Amino acid sequence: MGHKKDNDRLRTERQLEKLKWETAKELGLDDDLANPGDELTTREAGKIGGNMVRKLVKAGEKALAGEGDRKARLNLQDEL
């Protein structure tokens, strides 16, 4: 694997880890996540993961909407 791909993968992992901690904190589960000896219940892990997915989907939808707006503006400029 190339150096850039390694960096991209590490950046993505860090971003997902950050999102996991932010989500756990919002749900009041960050203390459970912070103690390595304590294990999360399946319900707690699912709650964190499910909320992470919702946030990622929302971010993706927002990015797609922004891309659609950008393309529409470019098309209008081309017509002028």
Backbone as a printed PyTorch tensor [residue, N CA C, xyz], in Angstrom:
tensor([[[  0.8520,  -1.1760,   0.0000],
         [  0.0000,   0.0000,   0.0000],
         [  0.8970,   1.2380,   0.0000]],

        [[  0.5040,   2.2530,  -0.7590],
         [  1.2980,   3.4610,  -0.8580],
         [  1.2070,   4.3250,   0.3830]],

        [[  2.1600,   5.2420,   0.4780],
         [  2.2330,   6.1440,   1.6330],
         [  0.9680,   6.9930,   1.7630]],

        [[  0.4690,   7.5150,   0.6340],
         [ -0.7390,   8.3470,   0.6750],
         [ -1.9440,   7.5410,   1.1480]],

        [[ -2.0560,   6.2990,   0.6750],
         [ -3.1780,   5.4580,   1.0980],
         [ -3.1020,   5.1690,   2.5880]],

        [[ -1.8880,   4.9460,   3.0950],
         [ -1.7200,   4.7280,   4.5360],
         [ -2.1770,   5.9510,   5.3140]],

        [[ -1.7620,   7.1330,   4.8460],
         [ -2.1520,   8.3730,   5.5240],
         [ -3.6590,   8.5830,   5.4750]],

        [[ -4.2640,   8.3120,   4.3200],
         [ -5.7160,   8.4660,   4.1870],
         [ -6.4510,   7.5140,   5.1250]],

        [[ -5.9770,   6.2720,   5.2030],
         [ -6.6080,   5.2770,   6.0650],
         [ -6.4860,   5.6880,   7.5340]],

        [[ -5.3020,   6.1600,   7.9270],
         [ -5.1080,   6.5950,   9.3110],
         [ -5.9810,   7.8030,   9.6410]],

        [[ -6.0820,   8.7360,   8.6930],
         [ -6.9130,   9.9200,   8.9090],
         [ -8.3710,   9.5110,   9.0810]],

        [[ -8.8280,   8.5860,   8.2480],
         [-10.2030,   8.1050,   8.3360],
         [-10.4480,   7.4120,   9.6710]],

        [[ -9.5050,   6.5800,  10.0940],
         [ -9.6440,   5.8910,  11.3820],
         [ -9.7140,   6.8870,  12.5330]],

        [[ -8.8760,   7.9200,  12.4840],
         [ -8.8970,   8.9520,  13.5440],
         [-10.2290,   9.6950,  13.5500]],

        [[-10.7400,  10.0030,  12.3610],
         [-12.0140,  10.7120,  12.2760],
         [-13.1540,   9.8560,  12.8160]],

        [[-13.1440,   8.5720,  12.5080],
         [-14.1850,   7.6780,  13.0220],
         [-14.0620,   7.5070,  14.5320]],

        [[-12.8430,   7.4300,  15.0240],
         [-12.6300,   7.3170,  16.4700],
         [-13.1440,   8.5790,  17.1750]],

        [[-12.8640,   9.7370,  16.5840],
         [-13.3450,  11.0010,  17.1500],
         [-14.8730,  11.0340,  17.1530]],

        [[-15.4800,  10.6070,  16.0490],
         [-16.9390,  10.5680,  15.9570],
         [-17.5140,   9.6220,  17.0040]],

        [[-16.8540,   8.4860,  17.2050],
         [-17.3170,   7.5150,  18.2070],
         [-17.3200,   8.1410,  19.6010]],

        [[-16.2420,   8.8370,  19.9500],
         [-16.1630,   9.4520,  21.2800],
         [-17.1800,  10.5800,  21.4320]],

        [[-17.3500,  11.3940,  20.3810],
         [-18.3420,  12.4770,  20.4400],
         [-19.7430,  11.9070,  20.6310]],

        [[-20.0500,  10.8570,  19.9010],
         [-21.3660,  10.2260,  19.9900],
         [-21.5730,   9.6070,  21.3620]],

        [[-20.5570,   8.9110,  21.8610],
         [-20.6540,   8.2960,  23.1910],
         [-20.8730,   9.3650,  24.2600]],

        [[-20.1890,  10.4930,  24.1110],
         [-20.3470,  11.5830,  25.0870],
         [-21.7710,  12.1310,  25.0450]],

        [[-22.3040,  12.3330,  23.8430],
         [-23.6750,  12.8320,  23.7100],
         [-24.6800,  11.8860,  24.3580]],

        [[-24.3860,  10.5890,  24.3080],
         [-25.2930,   9.5840,  24.8650],
         [-24.9980,   9.2850,  26.3320]],

        [[-23.9760,   9.9350,  26.8800],
         [-23.6100,   9.6960,  28.2720],
         [-22.8990,   8.3690,  28.4800]],

        [[-22.2920,   7.8410,  27.4280],
         [-21.6150,   6.5470,  27.5160],
         [-20.0990,   6.6710,  27.4180]],

        [[-19.5920,   7.9020,  27.4220],
         [-18.1540,   8.0780,  27.2690],
         [-17.3650,   7.5140,  28.4460]],

        [[-17.9510,   7.5260,  29.6420],
         [-17.2420,   6.9560,  30.7880],
         [-17.1150,   5.4430,  30.6430]],

        [[-18.1260,   4.8010,  30.0570],
         [-18.0490,   3.3580,  29.8070],
         [-16.9830,   3.0440,  28.7580]],

        [[-16.8650,   3.9180,  27.7770],
         [-15.9040,   3.7220,  26.6980],
         [-14.4770,   3.9790,  27.1790]],

        [[-14.3340,   4.8640,  28.1590],
         [-13.0120,   5.2650,  28.6380],
         [-12.3310,   4.1950,  29.4790]],

        [[-13.0860,   3.3260,  30.1060],
         [-12.5040,   2.2980,  30.9670],
         [-12.2580,   1.0300,  30.1640]],

        [[-10.9910,   0.7650,  29.8220],
         [-10.6940,  -0.3960,  28.9880],
         [-11.0600,  -1.7310,  29.6400]],

        [[-11.0810,  -1.7870,  30.9540],
         [-11.4410,  -3.0220,  31.6390],
         [-12.9270,  -3.3060,  31.5670]],

        [[-13.7230,  -2.2590,  31.4670],
         [-15.1730,  -2.4140,  31.3620],
         [-15.5480,  -2.6560,  29.9030]],

        [[-16.4650,  -3.5600,  29.7070],
         [-16.9340,  -3.8130,  28.3500],
         [-18.2910,  -3.1600,  28.1580]],

        [[-18.4930,  -2.6280,  26.9610],
         [-19.7980,  -2.0750,  26.6210],
         [-20.7780,  -3.2210,  26.4260]],

        [[-22.0090,  -2.9880,  26.8160],
         [-23.0290,  -3.9860,  26.5050],
         [-23.3240,  -3.8990,  25.0110]],

        [[-23.9440,  -4.9110,  24.4900],
         [-24.3190,  -4.9200,  23.0790],
         [-25.2440,  -3.7520,  22.7830]],

        [[-26.1350,  -3.4750,  23.7050],
         [-27.0740,  -2.3650,  23.5270],
         [-26.3260,  -1.0270,  23.4630]],

        [[-25.3580,  -0.8260,  24.3650],
         [-24.5950,   0.4260,  24.3750],
         [-23.7870,   0.5850,  23.0890]],

        [[-23.1160,  -0.4890,  22.6780],
         [-22.3260,  -0.4360,  21.4460],
         [-23.2280,  -0.1640,  20.2420]],

        [[-24.3940,  -0.7890,  20.2170],
         [-25.3400,  -0.5710,  19.1270],
         [-25.8760,   0.8470,  19.1060]],

        [[-26.0880,   1.3900,  20.2890],
         [-26.5790,   2.7660,  20.3920],
         [-25.5490,   3.7380,  19.8170]],

        [[-24.2810,   3.5300,  20.1980],
         [-23.2120,   4.3940,  19.6880],
         [-23.0830,   4.2170,  18.1730]],

        [[-23.0020,   2.9640,  17.7190],
         [-22.8400,   2.6940,  16.2890],
         [-24.0040,   3.2030,  15.4570]],

        [[-25.2140,   3.0060,  15.9440],
         [-26.3920,   3.4730,  15.2150],
         [-26.4210,   4.9810,  15.0680]],

        [[-26.0630,   5.6740,  16.1330],
         [-26.0260,   7.1350,  16.0690],
         [-24.8940,   7.6230,  15.1730]],

        [[-23.7720,   6.9020,  15.1770],
         [-22.6750,   7.2590,  14.2670],
         [-23.1330,   7.1390,  12.8180]],

        [[-23.8380,   6.0680,  12.5020],
         [-24.3240,   5.8590,  11.1340],
         [-25.2850,   6.9750,  10.7390]],

        [[-26.1840,   7.3470,  11.6360],
         [-27.1170,   8.4460,  11.3350],
         [-26.3580,   9.7270,  11.0130]],

        [[-25.3310,  10.0220,  11.8100],
         [-24.5370,  11.2340,  11.5700],
         [-23.8040,  11.1590,  10.2330]],

        [[-23.2440,   9.9950,   9.9180],
         [-22.5240,   9.8370,   8.6550],
         [-23.4690,   9.9640,   7.4630]],

        [[-24.6570,   9.3960,   7.5650],
         [-25.6440,   9.5110,   6.4820],
         [-26.0510,  10.9660,   6.3020]],

        [[-26.3010,  11.6480,   7.4100],
         [-26.6920,  13.0580,   7.3350],
         [-25.5860,  13.8980,   6.6910]],

        [[-24.3290,  13.6280,   7.0580],
         [-23.2020,  14.3570,   6.4680],
         [-23.0920,  14.0560,   4.9720]],

        [[-23.3160,  12.8020,   4.5960],
         [-23.2770,  12.4300,   3.1840],
         [-24.3740,  13.1020,   2.3840]],

        [[-25.5770,  13.1460,   2.9500],
         [-26.6930,  13.8150,   2.2700],
         [-26.4090,  15.2980,   2.0910]],

        [[-25.8330,  15.8970,   3.1160],
         [-25.4990,  17.3220,   3.0460],
         [-24.4400,  17.5670,   1.9640]],

        [[-23.4400,  16.6910,   1.8940],
         [-22.3920,  16.8290,   0.8830],
         [-22.9660,  16.6630,  -0.5220]],

        [[-23.8600,  15.6880,  -0.6930],
         [-24.4790,  15.4790,  -2.0040],
         [-25.3420,  16.6660,  -2.4030]],

        [[-26.0810,  17.2210,  -1.4490],
         [-26.9150,  18.3880,  -1.7440],
         [-26.0360,  19.5650,  -2.1560]],

        [[-24.9310,  19.7500,  -1.4600],
         [-24.0010,  20.8310,  -1.8050],
         [-23.4030,  20.6320,  -3.1840]],

        [[-23.0880,  19.3890,  -3.5260],
         [-22.5410,  19.0840,  -4.8500],
         [-23.5860,  19.3530,  -5.9280]],

        [[-24.8410,  19.0200,  -5.6470],
         [-25.9110,  19.2940,  -6.6040],
         [-26.0910,  20.7870,  -6.8230]],

        [[-26.0230,  21.5630,  -5.7380],
         [-26.1300,  23.0200,  -5.8520],
         [-24.9750,  23.5850,  -6.6710]],

        [[-23.7770,  23.0620,  -6.4330],
         [-22.5970,  23.5390,  -7.1530],
         [-22.7380,  23.2510,  -8.6460]],

        [[-23.1890,  22.0550,  -8.9850],
         [-23.3550,  21.6990, -10.3990],
         [-24.4430,  22.5420, -11.0520]],

        [[-25.5060,  22.8330, -10.3290],
         [-26.5780,  23.6680, -10.8730],
         [-26.0550,  25.0710, -11.1690]],

        [[-25.2490,  25.6200, -10.2630],
         [-24.6780,  26.9570, -10.4890],
         [-23.7570,  26.9510, -11.7080]],

        [[-22.9510,  25.8960, -11.8440],
         [-22.0580,  25.8020, -12.9990],
         [-22.8520,  25.7040, -14.2950]],

        [[-23.9420,  24.9560, -14.2870],
         [-24.7770,  24.8350, -15.4840],
         [-25.4050,  26.1700, -15.8430]],

        [[-25.8340,  26.9390, -14.8420],
         [-26.4050,  28.2610, -15.1080],
         [-25.3570,  29.1820, -15.7110]],

        [[-24.1420,  29.1140, -15.1980],
         [-23.0680,  29.9510, -15.7380],
         [-22.7710,  29.5770, -17.1850]],

        [[-22.8140,  28.2880, -17.4940],
         [-22.5550,  27.8380, -18.8640],
         [-23.6210,  28.3470, -19.8280]],

        [[-24.8590,  28.4710, -19.3490],
         [-25.9550,  28.9210, -20.2070],
         [-25.8800,  30.4150, -20.4840]],

        [[-25.2490,  31.1660, -19.5930],
         [-25.1610,  32.6160, -19.7890],
         [-24.1030,  32.9030, -20.7740]]])
